[in-house]
Amino acid sequence: MVQTVAELALIGIPLLCWAALHRTRAVGIVVGVVLLAVAALFGAELAGLLPQRPRAEAVVGYAPVTVAVISVGVLVERRLRGRRQRSERARSATVALSWYAGVVMLLFTPYYVFFGLRESLMPSTDLVLPLPPGYTATVPGNGADPCGSEVCSRQLTVTGPPGQPVAATRTALRDWLTSHHGWHLDAAGSGIQRVGWLLDRRTAGVDLVVSGQHVSVVLEGGDGWH
């Protein structure tokens, strides 16, 4: 609940501030559309609807981007309309936006970068899904994905088309993960890759393990310290 409220505040405060600050219809609409588009992309990233890779950059970059967009809108309107007359509404919005920028960029961002990005990572199944047509994946046991010893792991049991030998299933999975998900796997079917682009230095690993007539895809995520 607290996280949801914090995310809504992080996304919504710039939109509310611009609604109070804008003075012209044209600039108000253009800047508003840009802010809504950025907010929609950021919200989709937080909801897990977009790839996991740029998440850290999206979290850190949202506030400065929206504040910069609003600042440009204010400057453009000043060129069009002259200096703003004093009003309690504009003053409150300016104070709120200043506090927002200060709290997010001076407090939240350093904490997130130095602590949040060093917590144990539960790797997303997006790193290996979807599977090739005709292949199915199930979660063995009770579906719980354990974390311990600075590592989180999750496992998927993959079944190939009826009658296909397990060795052929493993080979097909290896080729698929390489060609469609960007993994670089060694001869043993193991690989490792960075989770983020720039800020998130944590890594995720994958292993293909033959178990009976199935192939297990094991994903592991580290904590950024080890």
Beta strands, then each sheet from edge to edge (+ up, - down):
strand 1: 136-138
strand 2: 147-148
strand 3: 151-159
strand 4: 190-194
strand 5: 203-211
strand 6: 214-222
sheet 1: 1+ 3- 2+
sheet 2: 1+ 3- 6+ 5- 4+
end
